[in-house]
Amino acid sequence: MSSYVERRTNPAAWAAFWFALAGLVLMPIPLFIGLILGGGLSIVAAILAVIALLKGLARSGTGIAPVVFAAIFVALTWGGISMGGGIVW
């Protein structure tokens, strides 16, 4: 009998969550700094979220909750940038 216990986590989902949260926090910095930092991190988070969603669905839906929150954070970041966040003072 093995003492190894399989962990049912999705590391790509957690990476997407943290990148999206960092992008959302950094987005309001003015003078295009927030656009570059927040926007760049949110693009990386969106790519990781798609990868994590596909991995989670392949494992019958485990680890999808952080992907949902990452998608919400990415949408908020892109919405904030489209309204002028990170661009104007």
N, C-alpha and C positions, 0 to 999 in steps of 0.2 A: 504494500500500500504506500502510495507516494504522499509526501507532506506538501506537495506543490498544490496551491489553490489558484485556479485561473482567475485573473482579474478581468472584470467585464467593463473596462473603461475605454474611452475613446480619446486618446491624446490629441488628435487633430481637432476635436471639438473643443477641448479646453484651450488649446492654442488659439483657435479662432475667437473664443470668448474673450481671452485676455487681450489679444491684439485689437479687437473691436472696442473693448472698454477703454483701452489706452488711446485709441483714435478718437473716441467720443470726448474724452477728457482733454486731449490736446487740441481739438478742433477750434475752440474759441480764441486761441492766441492770435492776435492781429498781425497785420503786415505780411500776409502770405505764409507766415510760419505755420500757422494752424492748418492752412490748406495743404502744405507739403507734408507736414508730420501726420496730422490727423487723417488726411485723405489717403496718404500712402499706406498707413497702417490699416485703414478700413478696406482698401483694395486687397491687401494681403489677407485680412480676416475674411473677406467674402470668398476668396479662392479656397482658403482652408475650410470654410463652412461648407462649401459644395463638396469637397473631398470627404469631410467628416460625415456629412449627411449620407453620401453614398456608402461609406463604410458602415454607418449605423444601420441603414436599411438592409444591408447585406447580412447583418447580424441580428435580424428580426427586431430592429428598433431600439437597441440599447445604445445609450449615450447620445440621444438626440436633443435632450433638454438644453445643454450648453449651446448647441447649434441654433436653436430657436432664439435664445437671448442674444447670441452674436449677430444674427440677422436683424434683430430689432435695433441693436446698437449701431450696426452699419447703416440701416435706413435712417436713423436719427442723425448720424454724422453726415450722410449725403444730403439729407434735408436741411441741416444747418448750414452746410457749405453752399447749397443752392440759394439760401436766403442771405448770404453775405458773411457767414461765420468764417473766421480765419483770413478774410480778405481785407475788410475795411476796419478802421480803428474804432 
